[in-house]
Amino acid sequence: MSTALVRDASERQAQYRGLKGVYYHPAVQVFLLGFVCFMGPGLFNALTGLGGGGQVDATTNSNANTALYATFAVAAFFAGSINNVLGSRLTLLLGSTGYTLYIGSYLAYNIHPGAGAFVIAAGAILGICAGLLWTAQGSLMLAYPTESEKGKFIGIFWSIFNLGGVVGAAVSLGNNFHNTVLSNGTYIGFLVLTCIGFTIPMLMADPRKMVRSDGSRVVTPRHPSWKTEFYGLYLILRTDPWIVLLFPMFFTSNWFYTWQFNDFNAALFTIRGRALNNLVYWLSQIVGSVSIGFLLDQRGLSRRFRAFAGWLVLFIMVFVVHIWAYFYQKDYTRESITHKIDIHEGPYVSRIWFYIFCGLLDAMWQTTAYWFMGAMSNDPAKLANFSGFYKSLQSAGAAGVWRADGAKLPYMNIFISTWVLLVVGLVFALPMIHMRVKETTDEADETL
């Protein structure tokens, strides 16, 4: 990126006024971005959070997720380059369509149990689409706020996005309170909402016209050749090698879903219990994202102190959640479960509280990871590639652990791997925070 372009981003621009000022306000655009993900990934989360995609047998769901995250890992690696060529709105639109197909495949599977191959194929297609959507989302969400607003904006986005999981979970709970399997009506409702969701990107503002709250313009992403863009991935690793220390954190950021959703929620509870667990999980994510975002944006504290404080909160939460979880996991295996816990039974109470803490940890982990990336640059093109690395490694890890679950690896093995990898991710992130997080982002950090 040229120095002139960086200088243009730092110049103060007049704010839009009236309705135009509302439409082009960064918070409004992040709000719309949140609703894109509310209608797509949010509802996907509600379905996945039930365990097994709402099915009695979780095997097809595990295999579909393996296909999904395998293609996601490849697509996300290059999605930053695709985003810079096509533009964020078109990239979001293309990315949203995969969620409609995926949820439709579960409706088909619920009607025709032999359609498992269709679900797996839809998962593979969704992986490509999700790579596009999440890379465009990460670029916009980190580019629109000023440096002092990034934690707040990430919190706003994460809260709206997780409302998709909350609403979806509430719908599934209401529709299936007296059922033993997920009803067709639940899948149809999700399908209609995802169809609405993929139209929202066309209502969003052109990023090139956006002005931040301090009057600085959002840097316009470059549009060079595909070859130059792919070379840019290499340049990021060469010019900003500290990002590599976040790779373990990225890799493990979806690993824990497999144990939480399939090996705890789906394994131990009735469909009614699974649905209620799912509801409180996504509600707790809203609390988690807002609370950690509030900490990371405390202006009275230095940015380096906030970075270390966020790391410490994650470290404590990882051990609280997994020490608690161990006392449950040690008492059951895949072969030993004969009774499903319902919401009226005594053991359910402590377990739903545990699941709330799982949701808090998830939201805090994702929010802090995005904040760390945002502390390294304000350039949308560079952030798009950071987000691409994040989603690619995240998906590679998820593909591996979902495959392990589909192959019936013991629950305890998956649980221990989850705990260990989360700790490893934090240990590697610590020197990056020490060496790379500064009180303000330098102009040199805006260039590839």
Salt bridges, closest charged atoms under 4 A:
ASP206 OD2 - ARG208 NH2 2.83
ASP214 OD2 - ARG12 NH2 3.94
GLU229 OE2 - ARG222 NH1 3.88
ASP240 OD2 - LYS382 NZ 3.30
ASP240 OD2 - ARG436 NH2 2.85
ASP331 OD1 - LYS330 NZ 3.35
ASP342 OD2 - ARG272 NH2 2.52
GLU345 OE1 - HIS339 NE2 2.99
ASP405 OD1 - ARG334 NH2 2.66
ASP442 OD2 - LYS438 NZ 2.88
ASP445 OD1 - ARG436 NH2 3.17
ASP445 OD2 - LYS438 NZ 3.84
